[in-house]
Amino acid sequence: MFKARRPAAAAADSGGELEPLAWSDYFEERQAVAVDDTQFNVYSSGLGGSSSSGPVFVLHHGAGHSGLTFGLLARHLRGAAPEAAVVAADARGHGGTTGGSEGDLRLERLVDDLVGVVAAVLRENSSARDVVLVGHSMGGAVVAHACRRIPRVLGVVLVDIVEGTALDSLHAIPGFIAARPTAFASVGAAIRWHLDAAEIRNAESARLSVPSLVAPAGGRWTWRTALLPTQPFWRGWYQGLSRTFAAAPAARLLILAGTDRLDKELLIAQMQGKFQLELLPAAGHTIQEDLPERVGDILVAFWRRNQRLNIPVRRVDPARREQEQ
């Protein structure tokens, strides 16, 4: 979800060096995808080629973030595996997604949203491609539950989320939210705060993702997503996550920043070889932003290790078989 850290004071924009970056430098396309009464803002790359046999990496962000948290990762995935496609949507009530019940962030609703977005985006020319679901923090719970409802899911990847740790930290989250600045003088100041507070440790990624996390209000910039009102949903996001992940009908990968402990359910599952574990202690909670190339390499290797073997079948004419015998 979100890790409680002691935030630094928001700093002023620094001479233009923290200007926002354009989404188009990291994704090929941005589209509005209608699912029921909600218009989901969806970023994608690599969906245009109908002949591609590579996987589609579907990326789901955590609470308070947006699809642009995966921008640098998406660009690296496309470079490391050009045959692959990438899809990253803004969840309801986040980023550029509009309409619908923005405050309804029940796990069931978020799962329905992801299933609907994937169906709409892959309907035209990518429905026969394998899918690798990747979820950061809250998004990990969404992909773990959605994997049974999305066709051709080859792998499920959770990024820096463990049920036991998440549930144990819920009591501290309101204090963390209250300690954040309520508004910023500029988008640059918001970017600077995320870097100074170590919420994001990669300046390029912060310049890309943070502008989507704030919105103009009365001459200042406030948070696009109010996190405290989502408190009634927090426990529901994570309760039972370890069991659901360990039982997912696909290959499983857990990427942690190294600070989380495996709960009993995951510890047993790991000992039984039910999932692959990767630790990246040099990163903070937003691992995909701090170390996008490392995460990308892990994802590509995970896909290649688990991809379906397409073994051609040699057909022999019965008459010829008789002659050979």
ZADO-1210 file (C-alpha; in nm, 4 decimals, padded with zeros to 6 digits):
<atoms>
<atom x="00.0000" y="00.0000" z="00.0000" code="MET" pos="1"/>
<atom x="00.2015" y="00.2980" z="00.1260" code="PHE" pos="2"/>
<atom x="00.4972" y="00.2732" z="00.3591" code="LYS" pos="3"/>
<atom x="00.5074" y="00.5037" z="00.6597" code="ALA" pos="4"/>
<atom x="00.8135" y="00.7254" z="00.6416" code="ARG" pos="5"/>
<atom x="00.9032" y="01.0508" z="00.8095" code="ARG" pos="6"/>
<atom x="00.8431" y="01.3080" z="00.5332" code="PRO" pos="7"/>
<atom x="01.0743" y="01.6004" z="00.4758" code="ALA" pos="8"/>
<atom x="00.9366" y="01.9501" z="00.4345" code="ALA" pos="9"/>
<atom x="00.8288" y="02.0356" z="00.0822" code="ALA" pos="10"/>
<atom x="01.0978" y="02.2266" z="-00.1016" code="ALA" pos="11"/>
<atom x="01.0469" y="02.4907" z="-00.3659" code="ALA" pos="12"/>
<atom x="01.0899" y="02.4080" z="-00.7317" code="ASP" pos="13"/>
<atom x="01.4567" y="02.4169" z="-00.8225" code="SER" pos="14"/>
<atom x="01.5204" y="02.6283" z="-01.1306" code="GLY" pos="15"/>
<atom x="01.3304" y="02.4110" z="-01.3779" code="GLY" pos="16"/>
<atom x="01.5340" y="02.0965" z="-01.3157" code="GLU" pos="17"/>
<atom x="01.2236" y="01.9210" z="-01.1884" code="LEU" pos="18"/>
<atom x="00.9974" y="02.0011" z="-01.4810" code="GLU" pos="19"/>
<atom x="00.7398" y="01.7299" z="-01.5543" code="PRO" pos="20"/>
<atom x="00.8214" y="01.4763" z="-01.8259" code="LEU" pos="21"/>
<atom x="00.5845" y="01.3732" z="-02.1058" code="ALA" pos="22"/>
<atom x="00.4123" y="01.0344" z="-02.0930" code="TRP" pos="23"/>
<atom x="00.4724" y="00.9986" z="-02.4680" code="SER" pos="24"/>
<atom x="00.8449" y="00.9463" z="-02.4092" code="ASP" pos="25"/>
<atom x="00.7642" y="00.6232" z="-02.2220" code="TYR" pos="26"/>
<atom x="00.4455" y="00.4874" z="-02.3808" code="PHE" pos="27"/>
<atom x="00.3283" y="00.4736" z="-02.7418" code="GLU" pos="28"/>
<atom x="-00.0391" y="00.5364" z="-02.6806" code="GLU" pos="29"/>
<atom x="-00.2794" y="00.6877" z="-02.4328" code="ARG" pos="30"/>
<atom x="-00.6495" y="00.6131" z="-02.4613" code="GLN" pos="31"/>
<atom x="-00.9747" y="00.6432" z="-02.2701" code="ALA" pos="32"/>
<atom x="-01.1284" y="00.2994" z="-02.2149" code="VAL" pos="33"/>
<atom x="-01.4944" y="00.2883" z="-02.1115" code="ALA" pos="34"/>
<atom x="-01.5923" y="00.0250" z="-01.8562" code="VAL" pos="35"/>
<atom x="-01.9498" y="00.0751" z="-01.7370" code="ASP" pos="36"/>
<atom x="-01.9729" y="00.4398" z="-01.6269" code="ASP" pos="37"/>
<atom x="-01.5983" y="00.4989" z="-01.5864" code="THR" pos="38"/>
<atom x="-01.3480" y="00.6292" z="-01.8418" code="GLN" pos="39"/>
<atom x="-01.0164" y="00.4660" z="-01.7589" code="PHE" pos="40"/>
<atom x="-00.6991" y="00.6434" z="-01.8618" code="ASN" pos="41"/>
<atom x="-00.4811" y="00.3714" z="-02.0136" code="VAL" pos="42"/>
<atom x="-00.1180" y="00.3905" z="-02.1296" code="TYR" pos="43"/>
<atom x="00.0161" y="00.1215" z="-02.3610" code="SER" pos="44"/>
<atom x="00.2955" y="00.0201" z="-02.5957" code="SER" pos="45"/>
<atom x="00.3345" y="-00.2665" z="-02.8406" code="GLY" pos="46"/>
<atom x="-00.0328" y="-00.3446" z="-02.8972" code="LEU" pos="47"/>
<atom x="-00.0376" y="-00.2408" z="-03.2619" code="GLY" pos="48"/>
<atom x="00.1268" y="-00.5483" z="-03.4124" code="GLY" pos="49"/>
<atom x="-00.1229" y="-00.8319" z="-03.4507" code="SER" pos="50"/>
<atom x="00.1526" y="-01.0750" z="-03.5496" code="SER" pos="51"/>
<atom x="00.3519" y="-01.0393" z="-03.2298" code="SER" pos="52"/>
<atom x="00.3668" y="-01.3479" z="-03.0140" code="SER" pos="53"/>
<atom x="00.5221" y="-01.1783" z="-02.7119" code="GLY" pos="54"/>
<atom x="00.3426" y="-01.1355" z="-02.3798" code="PRO" pos="55"/>
<atom x="00.1349" y="-00.8429" z="-02.2604" code="VAL" pos="56"/>
<atom x="00.2586" y="-00.7076" z="-01.9277" code="PHE" pos="57"/>
<atom x="-00.0460" y="-00.5614" z="-01.7509" code="VAL" pos="58"/>
<atom x="00.0705" y="-00.3270" z="-01.4743" code="LEU" pos="59"/>
<atom x="-00.1521" y="-00.2165" z="-01.1830" code="HIS" pos="60"/>
<atom x="-00.0344" y="00.0605" z="-00.9504" code="HIS" pos="61"/>
<atom x="-00.0867" y="00.0990" z="-00.5768" code="GLY" pos="62"/>
<atom x="-00.3113" y="00.3348" z="-00.3806" code="ALA" pos="63"/>
<atom x="-00.2339" y="00.7004" z="-00.4433" code="GLY" pos="64"/>
<atom x="-00.0171" y="00.6321" z="-00.7482" code="HIS" pos="65"/>
<atom x="-00.0980" y="00.6165" z="-01.1202" code="SER" pos="66"/>
<atom x="-00.0112" y="00.4186" z="-01.4309" code="GLY" pos="67"/>
<atom x="00.2868" y="00.6471" z="-01.4855" code="LEU" pos="68"/>
<atom x="00.4614" y="00.4871" z="-01.1872" code="THR" pos="69"/>
<atom x="00.5510" y="00.2195" z="-01.4446" code="PHE" pos="70"/>
<atom x="00.6729" y="00.4572" z="-01.7166" code="GLY" pos="71"/>
<atom x="01.0457" y="00.3865" z="-01.6936" code="LEU" pos="72"/>
<atom x="00.9788" y="00.0169" z="-01.6405" code="LEU" pos="73"/>
<atom x="00.7553" y="00.0057" z="-01.9490" code="ALA" pos="74"/>
<atom x="01.0219" y="00.1665" z="-02.1641" code="ARG" pos="75"/>
<atom x="01.2835" y="-00.0799" z="-02.0427" code="HIS" pos="76"/>
<atom x="01.0533" y="-00.3789" z="-02.0960" code="LEU" pos="77"/>
<atom x="01.0008" y="-00.2769" z="-02.4571" code="ARG" pos="78"/>
<atom x="01.3744" y="-00.2372" z="-02.5064" code="GLY" pos="79"/>
<atom x="01.4627" y="-00.5690" z="-02.3444" code="ALA" pos="80"/>
<atom x="01.1777" y="-00.7600" z="-02.5115" code="ALA" pos="81"/>
<atom x="01.0570" y="-00.5751" z="-02.8238" code="PRO" pos="82"/>
<atom x="00.8038" y="-00.8500" z="-02.8911" code="GLU" pos="83"/>
<atom x="00.6265" y="-00.7694" z="-02.5641" code="ALA" pos="84"/>
<atom x="00.3458" y="-00.5208" z="-02.5031" code="ALA" pos="85"/>
<atom x="00.2771" y="-00.3124" z="-02.1934" code="VAL" pos="86"/>
<atom x="-00.0528" y="-00.1841" z="-02.0523" code="VAL" pos="87"/>
<atom x="-00.0793" y="00.0434" z="-01.7473" code="ALA" pos="88"/>
<atom x="-00.4119" y="00.2001" z="-01.6454" code="ALA" pos="89"/>
<atom x="-00.4992" y="00.4590" z="-01.3838" code="ASP" pos="90"/>
<atom x="-00.7336" y="00.2987" z="-01.1286" code="ALA" pos="91"/>
<atom x="-01.0667" y="00.4605" z="-01.0520" code="ARG" pos="92"/>
<atom x="-01.0232" y="00.7784" z="-00.8517" code="GLY" pos="93"/>
<atom x="-00.6591" y="00.8044" z="-00.9625" code="HIS" pos="94"/>
<atom x="-00.4647" y="00.9920" z="-01.2297" code="GLY" pos="95"/>
<atom x="-00.6583" y="01.0703" z="-01.5448" code="GLY" pos="96"/>
<atom x="-00.9418" y="00.8216" z="-01.4894" code="THR" pos="97"/>
<atom x="-01.2797" y="00.9919" z="-01.4536" code="THR" pos="98"/>
<atom x="-01.6441" y="00.9126" z="-01.3874" code="GLY" pos="99"/>
<atom x="-01.8073" y="00.6382" z="-01.1879" code="GLY" pos="100"/>
<atom x="-01.7904" y="00.6094" z="-00.8107" code="SER" pos="101"/>
<atom x="-01.4389" y="00.7404" z="-00.7499" code="GLU" pos="102"/>
<atom x="-01.4518" y="00.6630" z="-00.3797" code="GLY" pos="103"/>
<atom x="-01.5554" y="00.2996" z="-00.4238" code="ASP" pos="104"/>
<atom x="-01.2206" y="00.1253" z="-00.3907" code="LEU" pos="105"/>
<atom x="-01.3467" y="-00.2072" z="-00.2651" code="ARG" pos="106"/>
<atom x="-01.1242" y="-00.4923" z="-00.3797" code="LEU" pos="107"/>
<atom x="-01.4123" y="-00.6486" z="-00.5703" code="GLU" pos="108"/>
<atom x="-01.4719" y="-00.3264" z="-00.7635" code="ARG" pos="109"/>
<atom x="-01.1026" y="-00.2837" z="-00.8447" code="LEU" pos="110"/>
<atom x="-01.0854" y="-00.6426" z="-00.9722" code="VAL" pos="111"/>
<atom x="-01.3932" y="-00.5869" z="-01.1911" code="ASP" pos="112"/>
<atom x="-01.2299" y="-00.2714" z="-01.3262" code="ASP" pos="113"/>
<atom x="-00.9060" y="-00.4477" z="-01.4204" code="LEU" pos="114"/>
<atom x="-01.0879" y="-00.7375" z="-01.5850" code="VAL" pos="115"/>
<atom x="-01.2962" y="-00.4907" z="-01.7861" code="GLY" pos="116"/>
<atom x="-01.0003" y="-00.2783" z="-01.8930" code="VAL" pos="117"/>
<atom x="-00.7943" y="-00.5808" z="-02.0012" code="VAL" pos="118"/>
<atom x="-01.0865" y="-00.7235" z="-02.1994" code="ALA" pos="119"/>
<atom x="-01.1419" y="-00.3926" z="-02.3775" code="ALA" pos="120"/>
<atom x="-00.7762" y="-00.3212" z="-02.4531" code="VAL" pos="121"/>
<atom x="-00.6856" y="-00.6722" z="-02.5719" code="LEU" pos="122"/>
<atom x="-01.0087" y="-00.7425" z="-02.7589" code="ARG" pos="123"/>
<atom x="-00.8987" y="-00.6310" z="-03.1041" code="GLU" pos="124"/>
<atom x="-00.5551" y="-00.7746" z="-03.1805" code="ASN" pos="125"/>
<atom x="-00.3930" y="-00.9120" z="-02.8699" code="SER" pos="126"/>
<atom x="-00.6459" y="-01.1585" z="-02.7273" code="SER" pos="127"/>
<atom x="-00.4288" y="-01.4593" z="-02.8210" code="ALA" pos="128"/>
<atom x="-00.1191" y="-01.3312" z="-02.6397" code="ARG" pos="129"/>
<atom x="-00.0084" y="-01.4486" z="-02.2985" code="ASP" pos="130"/>
<atom x="-00.0589" y="-01.2043" z="-02.0111" code="VAL" pos="131"/>
<atom x="00.1724" y="-01.1328" z="-01.7189" code="VAL" pos="132"/>
<atom x="-00.0077" y="-00.9448" z="-01.4408" code="LEU" pos="133"/>
<atom x="00.2095" y="-00.7160" z="-01.2288" code="VAL" pos="134"/>
<atom x="00.0731" y="-00.5340" z="-00.9251" code="GLY" pos="135"/>
<atom x="00.2500" y="-00.2913" z="-00.6939" code="HIS" pos="136"/>
<atom x="00.1312" y="-00.2681" z="-00.3321" code="SER" pos="137"/>
<atom x="-00.2512" y="-00.2516" z="-00.3406" code="MET" pos="138"/>
<atom x="-00.2292" y="-00.3426" z="-00.7077" code="GLY" pos="139"/>
<atom x="-00.0748" y="-00.6729" z="-00.6049" code="GLY" pos="140"/>
<atom x="-00.3983" y="-00.7694" z="-00.4307" code="ALA" pos="141"/>
<atom x="-00.5950" y="-00.6725" z="-00.7410" code="VAL" pos="142"/>
<atom x="-00.3913" y="-00.8830" z="-00.9848" code="VAL" pos="143"/>
<atom x="-00.3792" y="-01.1818" z="-00.7461" code="ALA" pos="144"/>
<atom x="-00.7597" y="-01.1939" z="-00.7378" code="HIS" pos="145"/>
<atom x="-00.8124" y="-01.0989" z="-01.1038" code="ALA" pos="146"/>
<atom x="-00.5856" y="-01.3650" z="-01.2531" code="CYS" pos="147"/>
<atom x="-00.8581" y="-01.6319" z="-01.2572" code="ARG" pos="148"/>
<atom x="-01.0873" y="-01.4073" z="-01.4608" code="ARG" pos="149"/>
<atom x="-00.8445" y="-01.2948" z="-01.7307" code="ILE" pos="150"/>
<atom x="-00.7675" y="-01.5342" z="-02.0189" code="PRO" pos="151"/>
<atom x="-00.4171" y="-01.6668" z="-02.0871" code="ARG" pos="152"/>
<atom x="-00.2520" y="-01.5409" z="-01.7672" code="VAL" pos="153"/>
<atom x="00.0977" y="-01.6852" z="-01.7718" code="LEU" pos="154"/>
<atom x="00.2322" y="-01.5174" z="-01.4585" code="GLY" pos="155"/>
<atom x="00.1310" y="-01.3134" z="-01.1530" code="VAL" pos="156"/>
<atom x="00.3829" y="-01.0721" z="-01.0006" code="VAL" pos="157"/>
<atom x="00.3490" y="-00.8917" z="-00.6683" code="LEU" pos="158"/>
<atom x="00.5756" y="-00.5930" z="-00.6070" code="VAL" pos="159"/>
<atom x="00.6582" y="-00.4986" z="-00.2475" code="ASP" pos="160"/>
<atom x="00.3473" y="-00.6280" z="-00.0785" code="ILE" pos="161"/>
<atom x="00.3154" y="-00.8984" z="00.1880" code="VAL" pos="162"/>
<atom x="-00.0146" y="-00.9611" z="00.3633" code="GLU" pos="163"/>
<atom x="00.1279" y="-00.9905" z="00.7144" code="GLY" pos="164"/>
<atom x="00.3371" y="-00.6753" z="00.6931" code="THR" pos="165"/>
<atom x="00.0570" y="-00.4769" z="00.5309" code="ALA" pos="166"/>
<atom x="-00.1985" y="-00.5720" z="00.7945" code="LEU" pos="167"/>
<atom x="00.0454" y="-00.5043" z="01.0784" code="ASP" pos="168"/>
<atom x="00.1160" y="-00.1539" z="00.9460" code="SER" pos="169"/>
<atom x="-00.2440" y="-00.0393" z="00.8939" code="LEU" pos="170"/>
<atom x="-00.2563" y="00.1384" z="01.2307" code="HIS" pos="171"/>
<atom x="00.0342" y="00.3646" z="01.1299" code="ALA" pos="172"/>
<atom x="-00.0995" y="00.4706" z="00.7916" code="ILE" pos="173"/>
<atom x="-00.3362" y="00.7501" z="00.9100" code="PRO" pos="174"/>
<atom x="-00.0451" y="00.9209" z="01.0858" code="GLY" pos="175"/>
<atom x="00.1684" y="00.8941" z="00.7730" code="PHE" pos="176"/>
<atom x="-00.1065" y="01.0483" z="00.5605" code="ILE" pos="177"/>
<atom x="-00.1636" y="01.3298" z="00.8108" code="ALA" pos="178"/>
<atom x="00.2085" y="01.4134" z="00.8108" code="ALA" pos="179"/>
<atom x="00.2187" y="01.4740" z="00.4353" code="ARG" pos="180"/>
<atom x="00.1846" y="01.8273" z="00.2981" code="PRO" pos="181"/>
<atom x="-00.1768" y="01.9054" z="00.2123" code="THR" pos="182"/>
<atom x="-00.0827" y="02.1196" z="-00.0879" code="ALA" pos="183"/>
<atom x="00.2144" y="02.2340" z="-00.2955" code="PHE" pos="184"/>
<atom x="00.3024" y="02.5681" z="-00.4511" code="ALA" pos="185"/>
<atom x="00.3796" y="02.4002" z="-00.7827" code="SER" pos="186"/>
<atom x="00.4101" y="02.0639" z="-00.9516" code="VAL" pos="187"/>
<atom x="00.7866" y="02.1008" z="-00.9204" code="GLY" pos="188"/>
<atom x="00.7495" y="02.1384" z="-00.5440" code="ALA" pos="189"/>
<atom x="00.5466" y="01.8171" z="-00.5325" code="ALA" pos="190"/>
<atom x="00.8189" y="01.6376" z="-00.7265" code="ILE" pos="191"/>
<atom x="01.0844" y="01.7763" z="-00.4946" code="ARG" pos="192"/>
<atom x="00.8925" y="01.6607" z="-00.1846" code="TRP" pos="193"/>
<atom x="00.8672" y="01.3047" z="-00.3137" code="HIS" pos="194"/>
<atom x="01.2425" y="01.2971" z="-00.3697" code="LEU" pos="195"/>
<atom x="01.3352" y="01.4634" z="-00.0401" code="ASP" pos="196"/>
<atom x="01.1013" y="01.2305" z="00.1522" code="ALA" pos="197"/>
<atom x="01.2459" y="00.9279" z="-00.0314" code="ALA" pos="198"/>
<atom x="00.8994" y="00.8348" z="-00.1527" code="GLU" pos="199"/>
<atom x="01.0664" y="00.8016" z="-00.4928" code="ILE" pos="200"/>
<atom x="01.4443" y="00.7742" z="-00.5262" code="ARG" pos="201"/>
<atom x="01.4698" y="00.8201" z="-00.9009" code="ASN" pos="202"/>
<atom x="01.4412" y="01.1815" z="-01.0168" code="ALA" pos="203"/>
<atom x="01.3466" y="01.0911" z="-01.3739" code="GLU" pos="204"/>
<atom x="01.0631" y="00.8692" z="-01.2576" code="SER" pos="205"/>
<atom x="00.9428" y="01.1314" z="-01.0092" code="ALA" pos="206"/>
<atom x="00.9290" y="01.3925" z="-01.2861" code="ARG" pos="207"/>
<atom x="00.7145" y="01.1540" z="-01.4897" code="LEU" pos="208"/>
<atom x="00.4786" y="01.0098" z="-01.2272" code="SER" pos="209"/>
<atom x="00.4278" y="01.2775" z="-00.9615" code="VAL" pos="210"/>
<atom x="00.2448" y="01.5322" z="-01.1836" code="PRO" pos="211"/>
<atom x="-00.0381" y="01.2773" z="-01.2193" code="SER" pos="212"/>
<atom x="-00.0699" y="01.2536" z="-00.8408" code="LEU" pos="213"/>
<atom x="-00.1678" y="01.6187" z="-00.7863" code="VAL" pos="214"/>
<atom x="-00.4397" y="01.8468" z="-00.9240" code="ALA" pos="215"/>
<atom x="-00.4796" y="02.2265" z="-00.9333" code="PRO" pos="216"/>
<atom x="-00.6998" y="02.3776" z="-00.6632" code="ALA" pos="217"/>
<atom x="-00.7211" y="02.7467" z="-00.5760" code="GLY" pos="218"/>
<atom x="-00.3816" y="02.8399" z="-00.7136" code="GLY" pos="219"/>
<atom x="-00.2062" y="02.5471" z="-00.5447" code="ARG" pos="220"/>
<atom x="-00.1702" y="02.1762" z="-00.6122" code="TRP" pos="221"/>
<atom x="-00.3452" y="01.9206" z="-00.3919" code="THR" pos="222"/>
<atom x="-00.3535" y="01.5409" z="-00.3941" code="TRP" pos="223"/>
<atom x="-00.5522" y="01.3897" z="-00.6789" code="ARG" pos="224"/>
<atom x="-00.6528" y="01.0932" z="-00.4607" code="THR" pos="225"/>
<atom x="-00.7607" y="01.1429" z="-00.0996" code="ALA" pos="226"/>
<atom x="-00.6143" y="00.8419" z="00.0780" code="LEU" pos="227"/>
<atom x="-00.7685" y="00.8695" z="00.4241" code="LEU" pos="228"/>
<atom x="-01.1263" y="00.8120" z="00.2997" code="PRO" pos="229"/>
<atom x="-01.0078" y="00.4804" z="00.1551" code="THR" pos="230"/>
<atom x="-00.9348" y="00.3481" z="00.5063" code="GLN" pos="231"/>
<atom x="-01.2492" y="00.1291" z="00.5200" code="PRO" pos="232"/>
<atom x="-01.1085" y="-00.0734" z="00.2300" code="PHE" pos="233"/>
<atom x="-00.7517" y="-00.1283" z="00.3506" code="TRP" pos="234"/>
<atom x="-00.8028" y="-00.4518" z="00.5414" code="ARG" pos="235"/>
<atom x="-01.0109" y="-00.5960" z="00.2592" code="GLY" pos="236"/>
<atom x="-00.7310" y="-00.5336" z="00.0113" code="TRP" pos="237"/>
<atom x="-00.4829" y="-00.7497" z="00.1956" code="TYR" pos="238"/>
<atom x="-00.6678" y="-01.0071" z="00.4037" code="GLN" pos="239"/>
<atom x="-00.6128" y="-01.3500" z="00.2483" code="GLY" pos="240"/>
<atom x="-00.3646" y="-01.2174" z="-00.0078" code="LEU" pos="241"/>
<atom x="-00.0880" y="-01.4674" z="00.0705" code="SER" pos="242"/>
<atom x="-00.3164" y="-01.7677" z="00.0242" code="ARG" pos="243"/>
<atom x="-00.4676" y="-01.6230" z="-00.2941" code="THR" pos="244"/>
<atom x="-00.1246" y="-01.5526" z="-00.4423" code="PHE" pos="245"/>
<atom x="00.0159" y="-01.8950" z="-00.3533" code="ALA" pos="246"/>
<atom x="-00.2843" y="-02.0616" z="-00.5187" code="ALA" pos="247"/>
<atom x="-00.2845" y="-01.8500" z="-00.8346" code="ALA" pos="248"/>
<atom x="-00.3172" y="-02.0726" z="-01.1462" code="PRO" pos="249"/>
<atom x="-00.0032" y="-01.9298" z="-01.3058" code="ALA" pos="250"/>
<atom x="00.3684" y="-01.8837" z="-01.2411" code="ALA" pos="251"/>
<atom x="00.4248" y="-01.6586" z="-00.9398" code="ARG" pos="252"/>
<atom x="00.6891" y="-01.3988" z="-00.8586" code="LEU" pos="253"/>
<atom x="00.7287" y="-01.1806" z="-00.5499" code="LEU" pos="254"/>
<atom x="00.9620" y="-00.8792" z="-00.5677" code="ILE" pos="255"/>
<atom x="01.0433" y="-00.7125" z="-00.2357" code="LEU" pos="256"/>
<atom x="01.2619" y="-00.4215" z="-00.1333" code="ALA" pos="257"/>
<atom x="01.4114" y="-00.6469" z="00.1306" code="GLY" pos="258"/>
<atom x="01.2454" y="-00.4920" z="00.4339" code="THR" pos="259"/>
<atom x="00.9307" y="-00.7006" z="00.4393" code="ASP" pos="260"/>
<atom x="00.9186" y="-01.0278" z="00.6236" code="ARG" pos="261"/>
<atom x="00.7398" y="-01.3224" z="00.4698" code="LEU" pos="262"/>
<atom x="00.4319" y="-01.4149" z="00.6720" code="ASP" pos="263"/>
<atom x="00.3706" y="-01.7766" z="00.7707" code="LYS" pos="264"/>
<atom x="00.1590" y="-01.8528" z="00.4641" code="GLU" pos="265"/>
<atom x="00.4228" y="-01.7207" z="00.2228" code="LEU" pos="266"/>
<atom x="00.7104" y="-01.8760" z="00.4146" code="LEU" pos="267"/>
<atom x="00.5512" y="-02.2197" z="00.3787" code="ILE" pos="268"/>
<atom x="00.4734" y="-02.1547" z="00.0127" code="ALA" pos="269"/>
<atom x="00.8312" y="-02.0494" z="-00.0545" code="GLN" pos="270"/>
<atom x="00.9674" y="-02.3609" z="00.1118" code="MET" pos="271"/>
<atom x="00.7382" y="-02.5619" z="-00.1145" code="GLN" pos="272"/>
<atom x="00.8726" y="-02.3810" z="-00.4208" code="GLY" pos="273"/>
<atom x="00.5399" y="-02.2228" z="-00.5087" code="LYS" pos="274"/>
<atom x="00.6804" y="-01.8849" z="-00.6114" code="PHE" pos="275"/>
<atom x="00.9999" y="-01.7107" z="-00.7120" code="GLN" pos="276"/>
<atom x="01.1346" y="-01.4490" z="-00.4691" code="LEU" pos="277"/>
<atom x="01.3551" y="-01.1534" z="-00.5672" code="GLU" pos="278"/>
<atom x="01.4961" y="-00.9059" z="-00.3121" code="LEU" pos="279"/>
<atom x="01.6095" y="-00.5564" z="-00.4134" code="LEU" pos="280"/>
<atom x="01.7250" y="-00.3914" z="-00.0891" code="PRO" pos="281"/>
<atom x="01.8611" y="-00.0844" z="-00.2675" code="ALA" pos="282"/>
<atom x="01.5057" y="00.0282" z="-00.3502" code="ALA" pos="283"/>
<atom x="01.2309" y="00.1925" z="-00.1507" code="GLY" pos="284"/>
<atom x="00.8634" y="00.0975" z="-00.1606" code="HIS" pos="285"/>
<atom x="00.8182" y="00.2086" z="-00.5232" code="THR" pos="286"/>
<atom x="01.0681" y="-00.0471" z="-00.6497" code="ILE" pos="287"/>
<atom x="00.9514" y="-00.0107" z="-01.0099" code="GLN" pos="288"/>
<atom x="01.0397" y="00.3600" z="-01.0010" code="GLU" pos="289"/>
<atom x="01.3633" y="00.3347" z="-00.8052" code="ASP" pos="290"/>
<atom x="01.5131" y="00.0447" z="-01.0039" code="LEU" pos="291"/>
<atom x="01.3104" y="00.0176" z="-01.3270" code="PRO" pos="292"/>
<atom x="01.5814" y="-00.1563" z="-01.5295" code="GLU" pos="293"/>
<atom x="01.6480" y="-00.4188" z="-01.2621" code="ARG" pos="294"/>
<atom x="01.2778" y="-00.4892" z="-01.2222" code="VAL" pos="295"/>
<atom x="01.2372" y="-00.5026" z="-01.5987" code="GLY" pos="296"/>
<atom x="01.5163" y="-00.7571" z="-01.6364" code="ASP" pos="297"/>
<atom x="01.3595" y="-00.9719" z="-01.3651" code="ILE" pos="298"/>
<atom x="01.0193" y="-00.9589" z="-01.5365" code="LEU" pos="299"/>
<atom x="01.1576" y="-01.0492" z="-01.8789" code="VAL" pos="300"/>
<atom x="01.3574" y="-01.3393" z="-01.7339" code="ALA" pos="301"/>
<atom x="01.0469" y="-01.4547" z="-01.5437" code="PHE" pos="302"/>
<atom x="00.8398" y="-01.4531" z="-01.8625" code="TRP" pos="303"/>
<atom x="01.1031" y="-01.6349" z="-02.0671" code="ARG" pos="304"/>
<atom x="01.1490" y="-01.8982" z="-01.7977" code="ARG" pos="305"/>
<atom x="00.7752" y="-01.9702" z="-01.7869" code="ASN" pos="306"/>
<atom x="00.6615" y="-01.9067" z="-02.1432" code="GLN" pos="307"/>
<atom x="00.4584" y="-02.1748" z="-02.3116" code="ARG" pos="308"/>
<atom x="00.6529" y="-02.4048" z="-02.5421" code="LEU" pos="309"/>
<atom x="00.5131" y="-02.4013" z="-02.8930" code="ASN" pos="310"/>
<atom x="00.6300" y="-02.7373" z="-03.0251" code="ILE" pos="311"/>
<atom x="00.5282" y="-02.7973" z="-03.3871" code="PRO" pos="312"/>
<atom x="00.3452" y="-03.1215" z="-03.4625" code="VAL" pos="313"/>
<atom x="00.4796" y="-03.3206" z="-03.7585" code="ARG" pos="314"/>
<atom x="00.1922" y="-03.4584" z="-03.9599" code="ARG" pos="315"/>
<atom x="00.2568" y="-03.7707" z="-04.1654" code="VAL" pos="316"/>
<atom x="00.0385" y="-03.8850" z="-04.4528" code="ASP" pos="317"/>
<atom x="-00.1071" y="-04.2316" z="-04.3631" code="PRO" pos="318"/>
<atom x="-00.0305" y="-04.3639" z="-04.7130" code="ALA" pos="319"/>
<atom x="00.3294" y="-04.2562" z="-04.6840" code="ARG" pos="320"/>
<atom x="00.3534" y="-04.4121" z="-04.3379" code="ARG" pos="321"/>
<atom x="00.2438" y="-04.7478" z="-04.4831" code="GLU" pos="322"/>
<atom x="00.5050" y="-04.7228" z="-04.7578" code="GLN" pos="323"/>
<atom x="00.7784" y="-04.6487" z="-04.5025" code="GLU" pos="324"/>
<atom x="00.6737" y="-04.9522" z="-04.3004" code="GLN" pos="325"/>
</atoms>
